[in-house]
Amino acid sequence: MRYRLDMTLRRAEGALTRVVGAAERRGFRPLAVDGEAQPDGDRWHLRMTVESERPGEALRQQLDKLYDCLAVEVSPCS
């Protein structure tokens, strides 16, 4: 199943690497990543599409634990 993740990340060195690495270690295969810096310059809005047989909620719970990740929403792709 494919999931779309909408995230707000702190703009910190290695933040994207930590998010993608956490997804891969949990058995989610990243298919697409897109994002932009927020106007305040301290945060990024990131959209990532992943694929896995695991439930998307499992990945959301793990990403919530990352210091760099301020907010995460997971929704199934149609």
Legacy VTK file of the C-alpha trace (Angstrom):
# vtk DataFile Version 3.0
C-alpha trace
ASCII
DATASET POLYDATA
POINTS 78 float
0.000 0.000 0.000
1.137 3.559 -0.662
0.980 6.371 1.856
1.509 10.110 1.638
3.245 11.789 4.556
2.892 15.529 5.164
5.510 16.669 7.645
6.882 19.795 9.237
10.582 19.485 10.057
13.052 21.671 11.863
15.511 23.106 9.383
18.544 21.272 10.725
21.509 19.569 9.133
20.709 15.891 8.530
16.955 16.183 9.226
15.940 14.808 5.824
18.448 11.966 6.124
17.046 11.003 9.530
13.442 10.983 8.258
14.192 8.915 5.140
16.427 6.557 7.157
13.723 6.017 9.783
11.211 5.173 7.037
13.565 2.668 5.402
14.513 0.997 8.706
10.803 0.494 9.468
10.201 -1.282 6.146
8.784 1.650 4.151
10.229 2.294 0.702
10.403 6.011 -0.196
9.064 6.633 -3.707
8.983 10.443 -3.888
10.109 13.375 -1.750
9.144 17.010 -2.259
9.334 20.018 0.003
10.046 23.666 0.558
11.280 25.974 3.284
8.659 27.859 5.262
8.699 31.682 5.104
10.112 31.941 8.641
13.214 30.029 7.486
13.288 27.730 10.532
11.085 24.919 9.199
10.543 22.776 6.120
7.264 21.409 4.824
7.996 17.971 3.386
5.779 15.605 1.400
6.933 12.033 1.018
5.264 9.074 -0.697
6.191 5.642 0.680
5.175 2.058 -0.035
4.885 -0.835 2.404
2.689 -3.688 3.561
2.900 -2.246 7.080
0.279 0.195 8.384
1.084 3.885 7.895
0.349 4.578 11.554
3.446 2.549 12.501
5.648 4.975 10.569
3.844 8.043 11.942
4.521 6.881 15.503
8.233 6.430 14.781
8.606 9.788 13.017
6.849 11.532 15.914
9.777 10.437 18.103
12.357 12.272 15.985
13.474 15.611 17.411
13.520 17.175 13.931
9.929 16.181 13.164
7.438 18.749 14.493
4.264 17.342 12.879
3.341 14.284 10.789
0.143 13.357 8.960
-0.208 10.049 7.115
-2.902 9.342 4.548
-3.362 6.446 2.108
-2.756 7.233 -1.571
-5.605 6.429 -3.916
LINES 1 79
78 0 1 2 3 4 5 6 7 8 9 10 11 12 13 14 15 16 17 18 19 20 21 22 23 24 25 26 27 28 29 30 31 32 33 34 35 36 37 38 39 40 41 42 43 44 45 46 47 48 49 50 51 52 53 54 55 56 57 58 59 60 61 62 63 64 65 66 67 68 69 70 71 72 73 74 75 76 77
